[in-house]
């Protein structure tokens, strides 16, 4: 594609190159391959299930060694809360209390979300705040008809002139209500939780990826809660923020794969999904990185159980990494015996879930050692997996790449060709689900940071259909952070209990027990 001088200036102003944008355009034209599933990762076939003594040993290992490590928690938190309130925005658009009652309106809808919302309304952590605003604005509010009260309550929550929750960052919304009407945000809950496992020498480091225009809001929230959280946890907090880099934006195209242009003739670039955050992750300097989404938090009474499972995952990472590093140092020192080569290959197979090439035994010893070194010397991720209970999203699978290598991957349903009966049947056999619960080792055996961008599978990107001002377009999302962006890491999947997975995808999820005190 030949770009005009104006186009080139726009491309370069974003930190992109003409070459990289042309590569993106070629991707739209050539399309992207589906993942080639070999099997679902299940218990004893890619997913570990630990017994009580193993769990106790791993927790003890983590507790004994954690202060020797530089630990940080990485929390993707750039999302606005708009999707949480989708059904309520629709309600405001459609409902007229002068025409029909609220009950009549709800009874004609297939979706029960609105009914659940109003039945549980007093249990929401923001109920008192909304009511205080309504009683100030409408002194006779309690005398109004129920249908008008319902509409006004939702308006007060979502309107720009009200509390404007729909445009707030999800991390700063009221998530939990404790005694004496003390309200906690998801951001605050991450701090309390981190003190239980992601803290070294009573100092907890957290890094949040946020939208740049929300920086002041997050900083002010930390200032508001810092003294209270530090006092209650007996920990100091080191909070940092970063933003999705403009240089990770991707060009949008028309349905005919031509660059999509705005009314003024500019090219349209879009944020490329959470896969862009591999750059932010790569900028961190830490030995161990916990990764967890902003909305996956619980009220305090469940935090010890959640922390216990984080310690288990980190204990596995420490144990595996220590042995892998010893083997890499051994390789670096010189010749290995045949027995030692076999031992390392068995460690990779049995402990690190690495599929060794069927051709391995035919290699000369020199190439066997190079092969083992290459397999060992990679970033490691230990991922919690919960039993699949019908949640949408990704899961653990054995996947074969174009070179014939089979490895463990987290695969989204959009990456699977569901028109292929064999692939669809593998998807149906999936027993576990990805809750985004990772512990990562991102340094090599010499203590040097890996360049994480070198371990991405670029072909695991997504092409999605979107609209802008009524016009159809195609968008390119980079390989997901825990999908293709970590495709060439060493991966260990571990079964964890369902209590570790409590996302708030819609506002009604706040009514579930892990988000309620009683």
Residue pairs with C-beta under 8 A, 6 or more apart in sequence:
1 21
1 22
1 25
1 259
3 11
3 18
3 21
6 265
6 266
7 267
8 18
10 266
10 267
11 17
11 18
11 21
11 267
14 246
14 247
14 249
14 269
15 245
15 246
15 247
16 247
16 249
16 269
21 251
24 250
24 251
24 476
25 251
25 253
25 257
25 259
27 461
27 463
27 476
28 253
28 257
28 463
28 474
28 476
29 257
31 463
32 459
32 460
32 461
32 462
32 463
33 402
33 459
34 415
34 416
34 417
34 420
34 423
35 397
35 399
35 409
35 411
35 415
35 416
35 460
36 399
36 400
36 401
36 423
37 397
37 398
37 399
37 411
37 416
37 423
37 426
37 427
38 397
38 398
38 399
38 400
38 406
38 426
39 45
39 46
39 397
39 398
39 426
39 429
40 395
40 396
40 397
40 398
40 426
40 427
40 429
40 430
40 431
40 432
41 47
41 385
41 395
41 396
41 397
41 398
41 408
41 432
41 493
42 429
42 431
42 432
43 49
43 431
43 495
45 398
46 353
46 396
46 398
46 408
46 493
47 385
47 396
47 431
47 432
47 493
47 494
47 495
48 316
48 492
48 493
48 494
48 495
49 495
50 58
50 312
50 494
50 495
55 312
57 315
58 311
58 312
58 315
58 316
58 319
59 308
59 311
59 312
59 315
60 315
61 315
61 318
61 319
62 197
62 311
62 312
62 314
62 315
62 318
63 311
65 318
66 197
66 200
66 314
67 200
67 201
69 200
69 287
69 288
69 318
70 200
70 205
70 285
70 286
70 287
70 288
71 198
71 199
71 200
71 205
71 286
71 287
71 288
71 289
71 290
72 198
72 205
72 206
72 207
72 284
72 286
72 288
72 289
72 290
73 190
73 194
73 198
73 204
73 205
73 206
73 207
73 289
73 290
73 291
73 292
74 207
74 209
74 280
74 281
74 284
74 289
74 290
74 291
74 292
75 171
75 190
75 206
75 207
75 208
75 209
75 291
75 292
75 293
75 294
76 209
76 274
76 277
76 291
76 293
76 294
76 481
77 169
77 170
77 171
77 186
77 187
77 208
77 209
77 210
77 218
77 294
78 169
78 209
78 210
78 211
78 214
78 243
78 244
79 169
79 170
79 294
79 295
80 166
80 167
80 168
80 169
80 170
80 211
81 165
81 166
81 167
81 168
81 169
81 170
81 173
82 89
82 166
82 167
83 505
83 506
84 166
84 170
84 173
84 504
84 505
84 506
84 507
85 157
85 158
85 165
85 166
85 506
85 507
86 506
87 111
87 113
87 114
87 117
87 506
88 114
88 117
88 154
88 157
88 158
88 507
89 158
89 166
91 105
91 114
91 151
91 154
92 151
92 154
92 155
92 158
94 105
95 102
95 105
95 151
97 145
97 147
97 148
97 150
97 151
100 147
101 146
101 147
102 118
102 146
102 147
102 150
102 151
105 114
106 114
106 115
106 118
113 506
113 508
116 508
116 511
117 507
117 508
118 150
120 508
120 511
121 127
121 153
123 510
123 511
123 516
124 174
124 507
124 510
124 511
125 174
125 175
125 176
125 177
125 183
125 184
125 510
126 157
126 163
126 165
126 173
126 174
126 183
128 177
128 181
129 163
129 174
129 183
130 153
130 156
130 157
130 163
131 153
133 156
133 162
133 163
134 141
134 152
134 153
134 156
135 141
135 142
137 156
138 144
138 152
141 149
141 152
144 152
155 162
156 162
156 163
157 163
157 165
157 166
158 164
158 165
158 166
160 167
165 173
168 217
169 210
169 211
169 214
169 217
169 218
170 186
170 294
170 295
170 504
171 185
171 186
171 187
171 190
171 208
171 210
171 218
171 294
171 295
172 185
172 186
172 187
172 214
172 217
172 218
172 221
173 185
173 186
174 183
174 184
174 185
175 184
175 185
175 186
175 189
175 297
175 504
175 510
175 515
176 183
176 184
176 189
176 297
176 299
176 510
176 515
176 516
176 517
177 183
177 184
177 517
178 184
178 299
178 300
178 517
179 517
184 192
185 221
186 294
186 295
186 297
186 504
187 208
187 218
187 221
187 222
187 294
188 221
188 225
188 229
189 297
189 298
189 299
190 206
190 292
190 294
190 297
191 204
191 206
191 225
191 229
191 233
191 237
191 239
192 229
192 232
192 233
192 300
192 303
193 297
193 298
193 303
193 306
193 307
194 204
194 206
194 237
194 290
195 204
195 229
195 233
195 234
195 235
196 303
196 304
196 306
196 307
196 310
197 290
197 307
197 310
197 311
197 314
198 204
198 205
198 206
198 290
198 310
199 233
199 235
202 234
202 235
202 236
203 235
203 236
203 237
203 238
204 233
204 235
204 236
204 237
204 238
205 237
205 238
205 239
205 240
205 286
206 237
206 238
206 239
206 240
207 239
207 240
207 241
207 242
207 280
207 284
208 218
208 239
208 240
208 241
208 242
208 294
209 241
209 242
209 243
209 244
209 277
209 280
210 218
210 241
210 242
210 243
211 243
211 244
212 243
215 241
215 243
218 241
219 241
222 237
222 239
226 237
229 235
229 237
230 236
230 237
242 280
242 283
244 271
244 276
244 277
244 280
245 276
245 279
245 280
247 279
248 271
248 272
248 276
248 279
248 478
249 269
249 270
249 271
249 272
249 276
250 269
250 270
250 272
250 475
250 476
250 477
250 478
251 259
251 260
251 267
251 268
251 269
251 476
252 259
252 260
252 268
252 269
252 270
252 466
252 468
252 473
252 474
252 475
252 476
253 259
253 260
253 473
253 474
254 260
254 471
254 472
254 473
254 474
255 472
255 473
255 474
257 474
259 267
259 268
260 267
260 268
260 468
260 471
260 473
261 267
261 268
262 268
268 468
268 473
270 466
270 475
272 476
272 477
272 478
273 462
273 477
273 478
273 480
274 480
274 481
275 461
275 477
275 478
275 479
275 480
275 481
275 483
275 484
275 485
276 478
277 481
278 452
278 453
278 456
278 478
278 481
278 485
278 486
279 453
281 289
281 291
281 440
281 442
281 452
281 481
282 449
282 451
282 452
282 453
284 442
285 449
286 442
287 441
287 443
288 314
288 317
288 318
288 439
288 440
288 441
289 439
289 440
289 442
290 310
290 314
290 438
290 439
290 440
291 436
291 437
291 438
291 439
291 440
291 481
291 482
292 436
292 437
292 438
293 436
293 503
295 503
295 504
295 505
296 435
296 436
296 437
296 500
296 501
296 502
296 503
297 502
298 306
298 499
298 502
298 514
298 515
299 514
299 515
299 516
299 517
301 517
302 499
302 514
305 497
305 499
305 500
306 499
306 500
309 384
309 437
309 496
309 497
309 500
310 437
310 439
312 494
312 496
313 382
313 383
313 384
313 437
313 438
313 439
313 494
313 496
314 382
314 439
316 382
316 439
316 492
316 494
317 380
317 382
317 439
317 440
317 441
320 351
320 352
320 380
320 382
320 492
321 380
321 441
323 347
323 351
324 347
324 352
324 376
324 380
324 445
324 490
325 445
327 344
327 347
327 372
327 376
328 373
328 376
328 377
328 444
328 445
329 445
330 336
330 340
331 344
331 369
331 372
331 373
331 376
336 344
336 365
336 369
338 365
341 365
341 368
341 369
341 372
344 372
344 376
345 356
345 360
345 368
345 372
348 354
348 356
348 372
348 375
348 376
349 355
349 356
352 375
352 376
352 380
352 490
352 492
353 408
353 490
353 491
353 492
353 493
354 375
354 407
354 490
355 398
355 405
355 406
355 407
356 375
357 371
357 405
360 368
360 371
363 371
375 490
376 490
377 444
377 445
378 450
378 455
378 488
378 489
378 490
379 440
379 441
379 442
379 450
379 452
379 455
379 486
379 489
379 490
380 440
380 441
380 489
380 490
380 491
380 492
381 438
381 439
381 440
381 441
381 482
381 486
381 489
381 490
381 491
381 492
382 438
382 439
382 440
382 492
382 494
383 396
383 410
383 434
383 437
383 438
383 482
383 491
383 492
383 493
383 494
384 435
384 437
384 438
384 494
384 495
384 496
384 500
385 395
385 396
385 432
385 433
385 434
385 435
385 437
385 493
385 494
385 495
385 496
386 432
386 433
386 435
386 495
386 496
386 497
386 498
386 500
386 501
387 431
387 432
387 433
387 495
387 498
388 395
388 430
388 431
388 432
388 433
389 433
389 498
391 433
391 501
392 413
393 412
393 413
393 433
393 434
394 410
394 411
394 412
394 413
394 433
394 434
394 480
394 482
394 483
395 410
395 411
395 430
395 432
395 433
395 434
396 408
396 409
396 410
396 411
396 430
396 432
396 434
396 493
397 408
397 409
397 410
397 411
397 426
397 430
398 406
398 407
398 408
398 409
399 406
399 407
399 408
399 409
399 411
400 406
401 407
401 457
401 487
402 459
407 487
407 491
408 491
408 492
408 493
409 483
409 487
409 491
410 434
410 480
410 482
410 483
410 486
411 483
412 462
412 480
412 483
413 427
414 462
414 464
415 460
415 462
415 483
416 423
416 424
416 427
417 423
418 424
418 427
432 493
432 495
433 501
434 482
435 496
435 500
435 501
435 503
436 482
437 496
437 500
437 501
438 482
440 489
442 449
442 450
442 452
443 449
443 450
444 450
452 485
454 488
455 485
455 486
455 487
455 488
455 489
456 479
456 484
456 485
456 486
456 487
456 488
457 479
457 484
457 485
457 487
457 488
458 479
458 484
459 479
459 484
460 479
460 480
460 483
460 484
460 485
460 487
461 476
461 477
461 478
461 479
461 484
462 476
462 477
462 480
463 474
463 475
463 476
463 477
464 474
464 475
464 477
465 472
465 473
465 474
465 475
466 472
466 473
466 474
466 475
467 473
478 484
478 485
479 485
479 487
499 514
502 509
502 512
502 514
502 515
503 509
504 510
504 515
509 515
510 516
